[in-house]
Amino acid sequence: MNTFDTLFYSIFVFLKPKYKQKSNSLAIAYISVLQCALLLLLGVFFAKFFNQMNMSTMSSDKAWTLFALVSVFLYFKNWMQYTGKRRMMINAKMNKKVKPQYNIWLLLLLPISVLILAIILFQAA
């Protein structure tokens, strides 16, 4: 199990009592937004780095198109991964061991903080 699996399970367990049927969809959306935010941060970092090194890699329009395509791919990958047997396996593994106690509000603020970092880096020189 990786970090995203434990984050998914933490959000899923938090949402399960309130939103019984929708908790899986909301947890998938959370993980997808988090992964897309990290992808955006990484992309902005490399774009600024290559710009400082005077390397011409790809245009801005192509980069945004690539980001949109990879974001859709990430959502469908997460949907396929966390809908079926993988979620059942994560439930079984997490029920056997002590659950890591993450602060749920910090987990909810994590994608927002990553997006803020990406915007700050995007506006930097």
Order of alpha helices (4+ residues) and beta strands (2+ residues): alpha-alpha-alpha-alpha-alpha
